[in-house]
Amino acid sequence: MVGGGDKFRFWEDPWLDTAMPLREKYPRLYNISSQKQTTISRMGTNNSTGWEWNLTWRRDLFESELLLADTFIGDLAQQQVQPHREDKWIWKHDQSGYYSSKSGYDLIWRELRGAIQNSDFMDLWKLKIPAKSAILAWRLIKDKLPTKMNLIRCQVEVNDRLCPFCGLKDEEAEHLFF
Protein backbone atom coordinates (compact mmCIF):
# COMPACT_ATOMS: atom_id res chain seq x y z
CA MET A 1 0.00 0.00 0.00
CA VAL A 2 1.52 3.26 -1.11
CA GLY A 3 1.80 6.06 1.37
CA GLY A 4 4.55 8.56 0.60
CA GLY A 5 6.19 6.29 -1.96
CA ASP A 6 9.72 6.33 -0.55
CA LYS A 7 10.00 2.50 -0.25
CA PHE A 8 8.58 1.44 -3.62
CA ARG A 9 10.25 1.80 -7.00
CA PHE A 10 7.96 3.46 -9.51
CA TRP A 11 8.62 1.21 -12.52
CA GLU A 12 9.84 -2.01 -10.92
CA ASP A 13 7.48 -2.70 -7.98
CA PRO A 14 3.81 -3.77 -8.30
CA TRP A 15 2.27 -0.83 -6.45
CA LEU A 16 -0.83 -0.15 -8.56
CA ASP A 17 -4.07 -2.13 -8.16
CA THR A 18 -3.23 -4.22 -11.25
CA ALA A 19 -0.54 -6.04 -9.20
CA MET A 20 1.81 -5.77 -12.18
CA PRO A 21 4.91 -3.57 -12.29
CA LEU A 22 4.60 -0.62 -14.65
CA ARG A 23 7.67 -1.74 -16.61
CA GLU A 24 5.78 -4.94 -17.57
CA LYS A 25 2.50 -3.20 -18.34
CA TYR A 26 4.13 -0.34 -20.29
CA PRO A 27 7.47 -1.70 -21.59
CA ARG A 28 7.70 0.88 -24.39
CA LEU A 29 7.38 3.81 -21.98
CA TYR A 30 9.76 2.14 -19.53
CA ASN A 31 12.43 1.87 -22.25
CA ILE A 32 12.33 5.61 -22.93
CA SER A 33 12.00 6.71 -19.30
CA SER A 34 14.94 8.57 -17.81
CA GLN A 35 13.74 7.74 -14.29
CA LYS A 36 14.40 3.99 -13.99
CA GLN A 37 15.12 2.56 -10.51
CA THR A 38 13.52 5.65 -8.95
CA THR A 39 11.17 5.59 -5.97
CA ILE A 40 7.60 6.83 -6.32
CA SER A 41 8.28 9.80 -4.04
CA ARG A 42 10.95 11.10 -6.46
CA MET A 43 8.60 10.89 -9.45
CA GLY A 44 6.48 13.85 -8.43
CA THR A 45 5.75 16.56 -5.91
CA ASN A 46 2.99 17.36 -3.49
CA ASN A 47 1.46 20.80 -3.99
CA SER A 48 -1.71 22.59 -2.90
CA THR A 49 -3.89 20.67 -5.39
CA GLY A 50 -2.46 17.27 -4.48
CA TRP A 51 0.16 14.99 -5.99
CA GLU A 52 1.64 16.03 -9.35
CA TRP A 53 3.69 13.60 -11.44
CA ASN A 54 6.95 14.87 -13.00
CA LEU A 55 7.72 12.29 -15.66
CA THR A 56 10.77 12.75 -17.87
CA TRP A 57 11.63 10.91 -21.05
CA ARG A 58 14.91 10.44 -22.92
CA ARG A 59 13.20 11.77 -26.06
CA ASP A 60 9.88 13.25 -27.15
CA LEU A 61 7.06 10.76 -27.41
CA PHE A 62 6.10 9.61 -30.90
CA GLU A 63 2.51 10.13 -31.96
CA SER A 64 1.86 6.40 -31.66
CA GLU A 65 3.02 6.56 -28.01
CA LEU A 66 0.73 9.43 -27.01
CA LEU A 67 -2.37 7.21 -26.65
CA LEU A 68 -0.34 4.75 -24.59
CA ALA A 69 0.93 7.61 -22.42
CA ASP A 70 -2.65 8.82 -21.93
CA THR A 71 -3.69 5.36 -20.65
CA PHE A 72 -0.57 5.33 -18.46
CA ILE A 73 -1.46 8.70 -16.91
CA GLY A 74 -5.02 7.42 -16.33
CA ASP A 75 -3.63 4.46 -14.38
CA LEU A 76 -1.47 6.78 -12.29
CA ALA A 77 -4.39 9.10 -11.55
CA GLN A 78 -6.27 6.23 -9.86
CA GLN A 79 -3.58 5.86 -7.18
CA GLN A 80 -3.23 8.47 -4.49
CA VAL A 81 0.24 9.23 -3.14
CA GLN A 82 0.00 10.44 0.44
CA PRO A 83 3.34 11.96 1.49
CA HIS A 84 2.64 11.84 5.24
CA ARG A 85 1.80 8.11 5.36
CA GLU A 86 4.21 5.22 5.49
CA ASP A 87 4.47 2.66 2.68
CA LYS A 88 3.65 -0.92 3.62
CA TRP A 89 3.44 -4.28 1.88
CA ILE A 90 0.07 -6.06 1.82
CA TRP A 91 -0.49 -9.78 1.17
CA LYS A 92 -3.43 -9.73 -1.26
CA HIS A 93 -4.18 -13.43 -0.85
CA ASP A 94 -5.59 -12.98 2.66
CA GLN A 95 -8.33 -10.57 3.73
CA SER A 96 -6.28 -9.40 6.71
CA GLY A 97 -3.48 -8.21 4.39
CA TYR A 98 -0.88 -10.18 6.35
CA TYR A 99 1.01 -13.22 5.16
CA SER A 100 0.52 -16.48 7.02
CA SER A 101 1.78 -19.97 6.30
CA LYS A 102 -1.82 -21.06 5.80
CA SER A 103 -2.57 -18.37 3.20
CA GLY A 104 0.68 -19.21 1.36
CA TYR A 105 -0.17 -22.91 1.44
CA ASP A 106 -3.72 -22.22 0.19
CA LEU A 107 -2.37 -20.12 -2.67
CA ILE A 108 0.08 -22.82 -3.76
CA TRP A 109 -2.60 -25.51 -3.45
CA ARG A 110 -5.08 -23.50 -5.59
CA GLU A 111 -2.44 -23.00 -8.27
CA LEU A 112 -1.43 -26.66 -8.18
CA ARG A 113 -5.03 -27.86 -8.28
CA GLY A 114 -5.73 -25.61 -11.27
CA ALA A 115 -2.69 -27.01 -13.13
CA ILE A 116 -3.75 -30.59 -12.38
CA GLN A 117 -7.30 -29.89 -13.57
CA ASN A 118 -6.01 -28.39 -16.81
CA SER A 119 -3.87 -31.47 -17.51
CA ASP A 120 -6.86 -33.72 -16.70
CA PHE A 121 -8.89 -31.90 -19.34
CA MET A 122 -6.33 -32.84 -21.97
CA ASP A 123 -7.11 -36.49 -21.25
CA LEU A 124 -10.85 -35.77 -21.28
CA TRP A 125 -10.71 -34.37 -24.81
CA LYS A 126 -8.76 -37.44 -26.03
CA LEU A 127 -11.47 -39.91 -24.95
CA LYS A 128 -13.38 -41.70 -27.71
CA ILE A 129 -16.79 -40.37 -26.64
CA PRO A 130 -19.27 -38.04 -28.35
CA ALA A 131 -18.28 -34.38 -28.14
CA LYS A 132 -21.48 -33.48 -26.26
CA SER A 133 -20.59 -36.02 -23.54
CA ALA A 134 -17.07 -34.56 -23.18
CA ILE A 135 -18.51 -31.05 -22.99
CA LEU A 136 -21.04 -32.13 -20.36
CA ALA A 137 -18.25 -33.74 -18.30
CA TRP A 138 -16.07 -30.63 -18.64
CA ARG A 139 -18.93 -28.32 -17.59
CA LEU A 140 -19.75 -30.64 -14.68
CA ILE A 141 -16.15 -30.62 -13.42
CA LYS A 142 -15.88 -26.85 -13.76
CA ASP A 143 -19.34 -26.35 -12.17
CA LYS A 144 -20.58 -24.47 -15.25
CA LEU A 145 -23.92 -26.26 -15.71
CA PRO A 146 -27.06 -24.08 -15.58
CA THR A 147 -28.25 -25.42 -12.23
CA LYS A 148 -30.59 -23.26 -10.19
CA MET A 149 -27.80 -22.28 -7.79
CA ASN A 150 -25.47 -21.27 -10.66
CA LEU A 151 -28.28 -19.22 -12.19
CA ILE A 152 -28.81 -17.47 -8.85
CA ARG A 153 -25.04 -16.73 -8.68
CA CYS A 154 -25.38 -15.12 -12.11
CA GLN A 155 -28.26 -13.01 -10.74
CA VAL A 156 -30.94 -14.77 -12.76
CA GLU A 157 -34.29 -14.76 -11.00
CA VAL A 158 -35.29 -18.27 -9.94
CA ASN A 159 -38.57 -18.92 -8.13
CA ASP A 160 -37.62 -22.21 -6.47
CA ARG A 161 -34.02 -23.19 -5.70
CA LEU A 162 -34.80 -26.72 -4.53
CA CYS A 163 -34.02 -29.89 -6.49
CA PRO A 164 -37.06 -30.93 -8.61
CA PHE A 165 -36.39 -34.63 -7.89
CA CYS A 166 -36.14 -34.70 -4.10
CA GLY A 167 -37.37 -31.23 -3.13
CA LEU A 168 -35.04 -31.26 -0.10
CA LYS A 169 -31.72 -29.74 -1.19
CA ASP A 170 -30.64 -26.83 -3.37
CA GLU A 171 -30.20 -27.80 -7.00
CA GLU A 172 -26.44 -27.92 -7.53
CA ALA A 173 -24.38 -30.07 -9.89
CA GLU A 174 -22.87 -31.98 -6.98
CA HIS A 175 -26.32 -32.87 -5.66
CA LEU A 176 -27.74 -33.82 -9.07
CA PHE A 177 -24.85 -35.99 -10.25
CA PHE A 178 -23.21 -37.35 -7.10
Residue pairs with C-beta under 8 A, 6 or more apart in sequence:
1 87
1 88
1 89
1 90
2 8
2 15
2 40
2 79
2 80
2 81
2 82
2 87
3 81
3 82
3 83
3 84
3 85
3 86
3 87
3 88
4 40
4 41
4 81
4 82
4 83
4 84
4 85
4 86
4 87
5 15
5 39
5 40
5 41
5 43
5 81
5 83
5 87
6 39
6 40
6 41
6 87
7 39
7 87
8 15
8 39
8 40
8 87
9 37
9 38
9 39
9 40
10 22
10 35
10 38
10 39
10 40
10 42
10 43
11 21
11 22
11 23
11 30
11 33
11 35
11 36
11 37
11 38
12 21
12 23
12 36
12 37
13 21
14 20
14 21
15 40
15 79
16 22
16 75
16 76
16 78
16 79
17 78
17 79
18 25
18 75
19 92
22 29
22 30
22 72
22 75
23 30
25 75
26 68
26 72
28 65
28 68
29 57
29 65
29 68
29 69
29 72
30 36
32 57
32 58
32 59
32 61
32 65
33 55
33 56
33 57
33 58
34 56
34 57
34 58
35 42
35 43
35 55
35 56
40 81
41 81
41 83
43 53
43 54
43 55
44 51
44 52
44 53
44 54
44 81
45 51
45 52
45 54
46 52
46 81
46 83
50 80
51 80
51 81
51 83
53 73
53 76
61 69
90 97
91 97
91 98
91 99
91 103
93 103
93 104
93 106
93 107
94 100
94 103
117 141
120 141
121 138
121 141
124 134
124 137
124 138
124 141
125 134
127 134
136 145
138 144
139 145
140 173
140 177
143 150
143 173
144 150
145 173
147 171
147 172
147 173
147 176
148 158
148 160
148 161
148 162
148 170
148 171
148 172
149 161
149 170
149 171
149 172
150 172
150 173
151 158
152 158
152 161
161 170
161 171
162 168
162 169
162 170
162 171
163 169
163 170
163 171
163 175
163 176
164 171
165 176
169 175
